[in-house]
Amino acid sequence: MINEDHEIVAIGGTVILGKNAGPRKQNDVKRELFTEIFKRFPEQNFHWLGGSSNLLIEFPFFSTNSSGWLQGRRKHQIYTFDSETNSTRISKHWSKEECLSYNVRVLASLEK
């Protein structure tokens, strides 16, 4: 696909990638894959299908999409992307609507 000179190439199938490694190691498996992809094709624009982890800010993705923002409503899960931590956590002190709203604001703030 790269040789066909597409403006953007999508990377999919990574949502479950590394699940066998366990939650703490799952991003390590994805990180290894993305490191190799961006090393081989540094000039290509990549769109990450299903990307909503701290890997968003570790790699120069052209664009991404995810339904991860809905996790606030589903299970009070919120995203934290700051200088101290890049992770998710459960916030039982907020309503599901507050968690959802927070996730939308945080993920939208990552746009350039």
Secondary structure, 3 states (H helix, E strand, C coil): CHHHCCCEEEECCCCCCCHHHCCCCHHHHHHHHHHHHHHHCCCCEEEEECCCCCHHHHCCCCEEECCHHHHHHHHCEEEEECCCCEEEEECCCCCHHHHHHHHHHHHHHCCC
